[in-house]
Amino acid sequence: MRQAEIYRKDILAGVLTEDGGEYRFCYGEAYLAREDAQPVSLTLPLQAEAFVSPVLFPFFDGLIPEGWLLDVALRNTDISVLDRMSLLLLCCKECIGSVSVVPIDKEGGAHV
């Protein structure tokens, strides 16, 4: 199981999980309770129930770099271009836009 904290404008919005070939994204209760809460994507509207998908959600897949930047990431790691979750965790902590992805290590803490 691999997980990442998803931040919107530096505020923890939820957690993305990959487990057994299934992806789940769930907004945090504290985030949903905020008056200024906004969805991380129009395709992932605010809701308490988890979103579930057999493939990485297109919004998160779209955060992964393309072109020469993706080539650099692939050249410097042993990650396959098909391993989208690994690429997301590796490349998207400081991506362009309001959303960032911070991997959660196996001990339960985020890598900061």
ABEGO torsion letter per residue (X at the ends): XBBBBBBBGGBBAEBBBBBGGBBBBBBBAAAAABAABBBABAABBBBABBBBBABBBAAAAAABBBEAAAAAAAAABABBAABAAAAAAAAAABBBEABBBBBBBAAGBBBX
